């Protein structure tokens, strides 16, 4: 007895679509990354900056010019 194999779905020659992101998504991601880097740079720069008057207050010689 011969078995007959039947194909239930026609072969698809259409390529499988690849998930593509639009240029707008890419541009927004790059923009947000740049803003984040700039904000972090400014934040860390301002935290590191020491005011000259702060040193005088620690020394206890305020008003002795």
LOTORBA-48380 format. One line per 8 residues: number of its first residue (from 1); their letters; for each residue x negated, y, z negated of N, C-alpha, C, O. Coordinates in steps of 0.2 Angstrom, whole numbers. Layout:
BEGIN
NUM) a) X/Y/Z/X/Y/Z/X/Y/Z/X/Y/Z; ...
***
This chain:
BEGIN
1) xxxxxxxx) -4/-6/0/0/0/0/-4/6/0/-9/7/-4; -3/10/5/-7/16/5/-4/22/2/2/23/2; -8/26/-2/-6/32/-6/-7/38/-1/-12/39/1; -2/42/-1/-2/48/3/-2/54/-2/2/55/-7; -7/58/-1/-8/64/-6/-5/70/-2/-7/71/4; -1/73/-6/2/79/-3/0/85/-6/-1/85/-12; -2/90/-3/-4/96/-6/2/101/-7/6/102/-2; 2/103/-13/8/107/-15/7/114/-14/12/118/-13
9) xxxxxxxx) 1/117/-13/0/124/-11/-5/125/-5/-9/121/-5; -3/129/-1/-7/130/5/-14/133/3/-14/137/-2; -19/131/6/-26/134/4/-26/142/5/-23/144/10; -29/145/0/-29/152/0/-36/155/3/-41/153/0; -36/158/8/-42/161/11/-43/169/8/-47/172/10; -38/171/4/-39/177/1/-44/177/-4/-43/173/-9; -49/182/-4/-54/182/-10/-50/184/-16/-46/188/-16; -53/181/-22/-50/183/-28/-52/190/-30/-58/192/-29
17) xxxxxxxx) -47/194/-32/-49/201/-33/-53/202/-39/-52/199/-44; -58/206/-39/-63/207/-44/-60/213/-48/-58/218/-45; -61/213/-54/-58/219/-58/-63/225/-57/-69/225/-59; -60/230/-54/-64/236/-52/-62/242/-56/-56/243/-57; -66/246/-59/-64/252/-62/-65/257/-58/-69/258/-53; -60/262/-59/-60/268/-54/-66/272/-56/-69/272/-61; -68/277/-51/-73/282/-52/-71/286/-58/-75/289/-62; -65/288/-59/-62/292/-64/-64/289/-71/-66/293/-76
25) xxxxxxxx) -63/283/-72/-65/279/-78/-72/280/-79/-75/281/-85; -76/279/-74/-84/279/-75/-86/286/-77/-90/287/-81; -83/291/-73/-85/298/-75/-83/300/-82/-87/303/-85; -77/298/-84/-75/299/-91/-80/296/-96/-81/299/-101; -82/290/-95/-86/286/-99/-93/290/-100/-95/291/-105; -95/292/-94/-102/295/-94/-101/302/-98/-106/304/-101; -96/306/-96/-95/312/-100/-94/311/-107/-98/315/-111; -91/307/-110/-90/305/-117/-97/303/-120/-98/305/-125
33) xxxxxxxx) -100/299/-116/-107/297/-119/-112/303/-119/-115/304/-124; -112/308/-114/-116/314/-115/-114/318/-120/-118/321/-124; -107/319/-121/-105/324/-127/-107/321/-134/-109/324/-138; -106/314/-134/-108/311/-140/-116/312/-142/-117/313/-148; -120/311/-137/-127/312/-138/-129/319/-140/-133/320/-144; -125/324/-136/-127/331/-138/-124/333/-145/-128/336/-149; -118/330/-147/-116/332/-154/-120/328/-159/-122/332/-164; -123/322/-158/-127/319/-163/-134/323/-163/-137/324/-169
41) xxxxxxxx) -136/325/-158/-143/329/-157/-142/336/-161/-146/337/-165; -136/339/-160/-135/346/-164/-134/344/-171/-137/348/-175; -130/339/-173/-129/338/-180/-136/336/-184/-137/339/-189; -140/332/-181/-146/330/-184/-151/336/-184/-155/336/-189; -151/340/-179/-156/346/-179/-154/351/-184/-158/353/-188; -147/352/-185/-145/357/-190/-146/354/-197/-148/358/-202; -146/347/-198/-147/344/-205/-154/345/-207/-156/346/-213; -158/344/-202/-166/344/-203/-168/351/-204/-173/352/-208
49) xxxxxxxx) -165/356/-202/-167/363/-202/-167/365/-210/-162/365/-213; -172/368/-212/-173/370/-219/-173/378/-219/-177/381/-216; -169/381/-223/-169/388/-224/-175/390/-228/-176/387/-233; -178/395/-226/-184/398/-230/-182/400/-237/-186/400/-241; -176/403/-237/-174/406/-244/-173/400/-249/-174/401/-255; -171/394/-246/-170/388/-251/-177/387/-255/-176/385/-261; -182/387/-251/-189/386/-255/-190/391/-260/-192/389/-266; -188/397/-259/-189/402/-264/-185/401/-270/-187/402/-276
57) xxxxxxxx) -179/399/-269/-174/398/-275/-177/392/-279/-176/392/-285; -180/387/-276/-182/381/-280/-188/383/-284/-189/381/-289; -192/388/-281/-198/390/-285/-196/395/-291/-200/395/-295; -191/398/-291/-188/402/-296/-191/409/-296/-191/412/-301; -193/411/-290/-196/418/-289/-191/423/-285/-193/426/-281; -184/422/-287/-180/426/-283/-180/433/-286/-181/435/-292; -181/438/-281/-181/445/-283/-188/448/-285/-188/453/-287; -193/444/-284/-199/446/-286/-203/448/-280/-209/445/-278
65) x) -201/453/-276/-205/454/-270/-210/459/-271/-213/462/-266
***
